[in-house]
């Protein structure tokens, strides 16, 4: 598939997409923020545990 084929594939994909409503956007934003919070919380807990282990080893 050459450049024209890739470009036409991109154009056809863009034609199939639809603009999301504001309600859908808010839902996606909530889900992303919840995911970031969970990942950040897990990272924070791991960091706290690692710091306790480092202090206990001295």
DRENMI-979961 format. One record per atom (N, C-alpha, C): residue in one letter; y, x, z. Coordinates in steps of 0.05 Angstrom, whole numbers, plus 5000, padded with zeros to 4 digits. Example, Ala and Ser with C-alpha at 12.3 -4.5 7.8 and 13.67 -1.06 7.14 Angstrom:
2
A488652645156
A491052465156
A493452645156
S495552575142
S497952735143
S500152585157
REM end
This chain:
58
X497750175000
X500050005000
X502550185000
X504150144980
X506550304978
X508850194994
X511150314989
X513550235003
X514349944997
X514049854972
X514649574965
X512749384979
X510249454982
X508349284996
X508949265025
X509749485037
X510449475066
X512949305070
X514949345052
X517449195054
X516948895050
X515248825031
X514748535027
X513148425050
X511448585063
X509948495086
X511848435109
X513848615113
X515848575134
X517448325129
X518248285104
X519948055097
X518347795102
X515847795095
X514247545099
X513747495128
X513447705144
X513147675173
X515747565185
X518047655176
X520547555186
X521047265179
X520047185156
X520346905147
X518646715165
X516446815176
X514746655193
X515846615221
X517546795229
X518546785257
X520546555260
X520846475285
X522846265291
X524546355314
X526946265315
X528746335337
X527846175362
X527646325384
X526846195409
X529246035421
X528545825436
X530545675449
X531445825474
X533545745486
X534545875511
X532545835533
X531145605534
X529145565555
X526845765552
X525945805528
X523846005524
X524746285531
X527246345524
X528346605531
X528446645561
X529246435576
X529346455605
X526546495617
X524546355605
X521846385614
X520846675609
X521246785586
X520447055580
X521847255598
X524447205603
X525947385621
X524847375649
X524147145659
X522947115686
X520347265687
X518647235667
X516047375666
X516347675666
X518247775650
X518748055649
X519748165676
X521548015688
X522648105714
X520448095736
X518747895735
X516547885755
X514648125751
X514048185726
X512348425719
X513648685728
X516248715724
X517648955733
X517648975763
X518048755776
X517948755805
X515248825816
X513148725804
X510448795813
X509849085809
X510449185785
X509949475780
X511649645798
X514149575802
X515849725820
X514849725849
X513949485857
X512849465884
X510449635888
X508649635868
X506249805870
X507050095871
X508950175855
X509850455855
X511150525882
X512650345893
X513850395919
X511750435941
X509750265941
X507650285961
X506050545958
X505450615933
X504050875928
X505751105938
X508351095933
X510151315941
X510251335972
X510351105985
X510451106015
X507851216026
X505551126015
X502951226024
X502751526019
X503651625996
X503551905990
X505352066009
X507651956017
X509352106035
X508152116063
X506851896072
X505451896097
X503152096098
X501652106076
X499452306074
X500552586074
X502752636061
X503952906061
X504852986088
X506052796103
X506952866131
X504652906150
X502552756146
X500152776163
X498653036159
X498853156135
X497453396129
X498753646141
X501153626150
X502553866161
X501753926189
REM end
